[in-house]
Amino acid sequence: MKILIYSQHFWPESFKINRFAELLKDNGHLVEVVTGKPNYPSGIFFENYNFFSKHIDFFNNIKIYRFPLLPRGKSSSIRLSLNYLSFFISSIILIPFIFFNKKYDYILVFGSSPIIQSIPAKFISLFTKSKVILWVQDLWPDSVLNTGHIKNKFLLNLINFLSVCSYKCSDLLLSQSKSMKIRLSEFKDKNKIFYLPNFVENEFFDNTLDSYKAIKKNSNFNITFAGNIGHAQSIPTLINAAKILSNTCPNVIFHIYGNGSMFNYLQESKKKYSLNNIRLKGVIDYFDIKKYLIQSDALLILLSKESNFNLTIPSKIQTYLSIGVPIVGSLNGEGANVLNKSCSSIVSDACDHLALAKNIEALSKMRIKDRQIMGMNAKKYCEKNYTQNIVYNKFMKILKIYTKSNKIK
């Protein structure tokens, strides 16, 4: 098959779609990519890139068309809106010149924010006679509404309208969680919605089974959080739990890797409350983080309690499971269900800092042997559900079902 991937974010930015593009290519498909100029998560263009540079690029022999956009800056609502809008507009302008005589079987839209990416992708399909597949990662308009960043009624109504258009103009919807399918069925025929979870790259499985058997070099109980530090991650819950544990369990140390819109709040709160049990490590390459996760006594995941977060499975969960280390979570919905099913985690309700602190203390006092069992359960569950090959084969099966149903009609 000939597949065009349309995603505002792509290599050298760290997103799952990078590896999925490689998976498609390695299995014999011809793959090309439309994306923007890389600037995530720092908000400034990567080295050797700018608004006018590198319209054509290559990633492991995959051809990339890079459309200009305005960098997201510090992710203020205005800068972020301009970032999304600029990529949308440049796509509409450049698509007729690039894709007039091209043909593809499918256009796969990686539906992280902004979900409106599928609208320009549909525009491409008019020239290429291809079907548009939207792999929904962020549930718009819900995720935008719940952040509270945008309060203007006109903009909110516009986002709602464009989100609905995005779902309706896609020929096929892929939902990264089973719960999300129910919400998406409000916009699309349920027979054209399929569950396709995120996967874990093979590198995370290598030599991790015995990772929790390492001899500890000190008496600290090290908890690692890695990823985006934003509104969705309920950072106040972390702060309040850390305040409690600094008194009740001073050997618990939080190691925080990442950046985001709530990083300054986290940094200021650490200083304000003299939280020496929080160590801010900064941003680290996605694949380099593995060695720090393996060395941890537990891994931390937090989500806010807004209803749309109940329907998603943060890709962090799959990565954590693959490491073979116990997980402590503060979240609701399907993400919590996955962690509980894996028998690898202690989970409390979203935003309940008292329960989170209590669970962390309990985990820190648990026998190492019992924590080892939890870690092995995590890895086994991940191998059964979220490997690259499992997700790729599921994707191909979905395409066969979709193609067969359309031929029958």
N, C-alpha and C positions, 0 to 999 in steps of 0.2 A: 504494500500500500504506500501511497504518497500522503504524508501527513504534515500539515502546517501547524505549528504550535504558536498560539498568540498569547503572550503574557507580558504585562508591563515590567515584570521582574524576571531576570534570567542571569546566568553567569556573566560576570564574576560575582554577582550577588548570590547569596546562599539560599536557594529555595529547592524544594523537592522536585520541581519540574525539570531542573538540570539533569538529575539522574534518570528521570523518566524518559527524557529525550534520548539519552544514551541507550537506555533499555530498548526503545523502539528501533534505534539505528542498529544496535547489535543483533537484533532479531530479524534483520533484513529489510526493514522499512526505510524508505527515503524520507528524511526528516529535515525540515527547515523551520526557522523561528523568526517571529516578529516580536521585538521587544523595544524597550527604551534605553536611554543612556544610563548606565549604572550609577546610583547614588544612595542606595539603601544599605545600612540603616543610618549612616552618618549624616545624610542630607546634603552632602556635597559630592560633586562628580568624582569618580575614581580617577586615579592617575592615568594619564594619556587619553582621557575622555573629556569632552565638553559638548556644548550645545550643537556645534557644527562638525564635530569630528566623527570619524569611523561610522559611516552609514552601512558599510558591509563589514562583517566580522565573522570569525570562525571559532567554534568550540568543538574540539575532537572531531573535526571534519564535518561538522554540522554548520550549514550556512545560516548566518544571522543577519536579519535586516533590522538596523537600529534606527528608530524614529526619534527625533528631538523632543525634549520635554524640559520643563523647568524643575530644577531639583527641589526636593521636599523641605530643605532647610531644617529647622528645629521642630518640624511637624506641627506648627500652629495650624488651626483650622483653615486659615486663609492660604498659607503656603501649601498645605496638603491638597486643598481644593484646586489650586492652580497647577499643582503637580499632576493630579488626575486629569484635569481638563486639558492641559497642554498636550498630553499624550493622546487623548481622545481626538483632539482637533488635528494634530499632525498626522494621525493615522488616516482620518477621513480625507485629508488633502493628498497624501502620498499614495494611498492604496490604488487609485486608477492608473497611476504611472508605472507601478511596479508589478501589479498582478493582472493586467489586462489580458495577456495571452497565456497565463499559467493555469495549470490544472492540478487539483488535489482531490483525494478521496474524502478526507476529513480535515476540519480545522478544530483542533483541540484548544480550548480556552482554559487556562489555569486561573480559576476564579477566586484568587485572593483579592483583597481590596485593590482597585474598585471593581465591583461586579459588572459595571457597565461596559467592560471590555468586550463582551460578546456582541455589542451593537456594531462596532467597527468590524468585528470578525464576520458578522452577517453580511456586511457590505462587501467584504472580500469574497464571500461565497457567491455573490451575484455574478462576479467575474469568473470564478473558478469552478462553478457548478458543483460545489462540495457541500457536505453536511456539517453543521456546527454542533460541537459537543462542548458543553460547559461543565467543567469539574468544579463544583461549588465548594470553596474552602471557607469563605466568610459569608455568613447569611445576611445579605442586604435585603431590605432597608433596616432590619432589626438592629444589626451591629452598629450602624451609624446613629440611629435614634438613641440607643442606650448609652453611648459614650457621653452624650450631652454636650459635645463640642459645638454642634450646630444647633442654633435655637431659632433661626429665622424660619418662619412658617412657609414662606415661598420656596426656600431652598429645600426644606424638608419634604414638601409636596413634590418638588421636582425630582429629588432623589428617589422617592417612593415610585413615581411614574417611570423613571428610567430603569429602576430595578425590576419592576414588573415587565417592562419591555425586554429587558435582558433575558429573563427566563422564557418569555413567550417566543422570542425570535430564535432561540436555540432549538435545534432539532432533537437534542437529547440532553438530559441533565444527569450528572453523576453526583451523588451525595456522599460526602466524606464520613457521614455517620448515618446510622439507621433511623434515628429520631428525626434528623433533618428532612428525611423523605416526606414525612407527614406535612411539615410546613410547606415544602416545595410543591406538594400536590394541590395547594391553593392556587398555584399559578400555571400548572402544567398537568396534562393527562398523566395519571400515575403509571401508566404502561410505558411512558417514556422517561421514567425516573428510575435509576439504578444505584445501588449502594456500591461505592468504590472507596475503600479506606486509604489513608495515607500509608506509606511503607517505611521501612527502615533500611538504609543502605547497608550492603553486605559488610562494609568495613567495621560496623558497630558490633557485629557478631563475633569477630575474630578474637579468640583467646579471652573471652569474657566469663566463661562458665566458672572459673576458679578465682575470679577477681575479688570475691568477698572473703577469700581465705588468706589474704595478705596479712602479714604480721603488722600490727599497729605500732607506729613509732612514738605515739604519745597518748595521753589519756583523754584527749578531746574527742567529742562526738561530732564529727564533721558532716554538715548537711549542705548539699550543693543545689543552688537554683541557677539554671542557665536559660537564657532566651530574652525575649522582649520584656521590657520593664515599663508597662503601660497601664492604662485604666483597667483593662480586662484582667490584669494579674492581681488585682486587689492588694496593692502594696501596703495600705494601712493595716491589713490583717497581719502581714508579716511583721510590721513595726510593733504592733501591740503584743503579738506573741513573743517577740524578742525581748520586749520590756519585762514580761513576766519571767521568762526563762533566765534572764540575766541575774535574777535573784534566786529562783528555785532550782535552776540547773545550770550553773555557770560554766560547766564543761562543754555545753552545746555551742558550736560555732557555725554561723551561716556564711557560706561562701557564695557570693552573688556575681555571676558572669552575665554581662549584657548591657544594654542601653535602651532608652526609650523615653517617652513623654513624661514618665513618673520618676525618672532617675534623679533629677534635682531634688524632688520631694524626699526620696529615699535618702539621698546624701545629707540633706538638711536635717531630717529627722534623726538620723544616726548621730549627728553632731549635737543636736538639741537635747537628746535624751542620753548622751554619752554611752551609746550602744556599742561597746567594744566587742560584743559577740557577733557583730555584722562586719564582714570583710568584703569590700567592693573591689572586684578584680578586673573590671573593665570588659571590653569586647574582645572575644577571641574567635579565631576561625572555627567554623562549624565542625570540621573533622578533627581539629586539635583538642576540642573539648572532651573527647572520649577519655583521655588519660586522667583528667580531673574527676570525671564522673565515676570512673572505676575505683579511684582512691577514696571515694566518699563512703561514709557509714550509712547515709540515706540520701535520697533525692527528693526535692521539694517541688510540688506543683500547686499553684494557686489560681483560682478563677473568681471573678465577681459573680454575684448571684442573679444578674439580669437574666431573663427567661431565654434569650437567644443563646447564651453560653451553655445552657442545659442541653442544647441540641447538637453541640459540636464536640468533637474529640480533638483537643489540641495535639498537633503532631509531636509535641514534646513527650506525650505519654508513650507513643510507640518507641521513641528513642530511649527514654528512660527504661522501659521494659527490657530492651535488648541488652542493657548493660549488666544485668544480673545483680542488682543492688536493691534493697528494700526502698519503697516509695512512701512518703507521707504526703497526703493531699488534703486540700481545703477547697472543695468544689461540689457541685450538684450535677444531676442529670446523667447523660450517657458516659461522660468522662469518668465520673465516680463509679458507674456500673462496671465499666471495663476494668478499672483498678480492683474492684471488689471481686470480680469473676476470676481475675488472674491469681488471687490468693497471694499477692505480693506486697500488699499495701495496708496502711491504716488511714482511713478516710473520715473526715468530719465535714459538716455542712459548710458551704461557702460563707466566707466573712465571719465565721465563728472563731475568733482568736483564742478564746478560752479553751475550746475543745482542741484546737490545733496545738496549743502549748502543752496541754495534758497528754495528747497523743505522742508528741515528740519526746516528752519526758519518759513516757512508758516505753517507747521504742529504744531510747538510749539505755534503759535499764534491763532490756530483754537479753536473754542469753545469746551469745554470738552464734551458736549453733542454730537457734531458731531464726535469727536474721539471715543466716546462710540459706536456709530452706526457702524463706520468702524471696531471696534474690534468685535462686534457681527456678522458682515458680514463675517469676517475672520473665526470665529468658525463654523458658519453655512455652509460655503463652504467646510471646511475641513470635517465636519460630513457627508456631502453629497458625498464626493469623496475619502477620504483617511483613513477611519477607518480600524482597523485590519480585521474585518469581511468582509468588502467590498473587500479588496485586496485578502484575503484568498479565498473567493467564486469565485472571478475572476480567480484566479490561478487554482482552481479545474475545472472551466468551460473550460479553455484553454486546460487542460489535456484531458478532454472528447472530445473536438473538434479534438485534435491531434490524439488521439487513434482511433476515428471513421474514420478519413481520411486515416489512415494507414491500417485499416482493409478493407476499400473499395478498396485500391490499391492492 
